[in-house]
């Protein structure tokens, strides 16, 4: 066997293993991360709802494009690369304490909402993000659980926000709940 055929065999074995493990994982989960910030809830609210300004403080974002109104709610596209464009919408908004956003698209490998809860804490803000997701494809379930982790994307957001505010970025993970396996 050549080195190339061994490499292809290992890649194929990894993909088969990832799909097999992904099928055994629950298709739905809820996970939460929170962080304590020194800024008041109104200031944190202003930052997290100023979607066009996201690329100035969130790593990996190239640009934000305004999207169409959806059921009277604001939507936007996050441009992550030349070909990576993700559509989000505001589902619910209660300034300055609660924001719910969701991923928009019918043919995506996952369905996800983020619930942002801001509460006053010791002169600053406790921001908790709860993600409720349904991951439809087993290979995405595998990567979401074992590579990115259920808290990974929320932690990136919270760390970037803490850095913008000059705070120590220390997100805390709360319980993960999973639905029964399919």
Protein Blocks (a to p, Z undefined) as FASTA:
>chain_A
ZZklmmmmmmmmmmmmmmmmmmmpcfbdcdddddddfbdfklmmmmmmmmmlmmmmpghi
abdcddddeehiacddddfbfklccddddfbdcdfkbccdddedjkbcbdcdddddddde
ehiacdddddddddfbfklmmmmmmmnopmlmmmmmmmmmmmmnopacdddddddddddd
ZZ
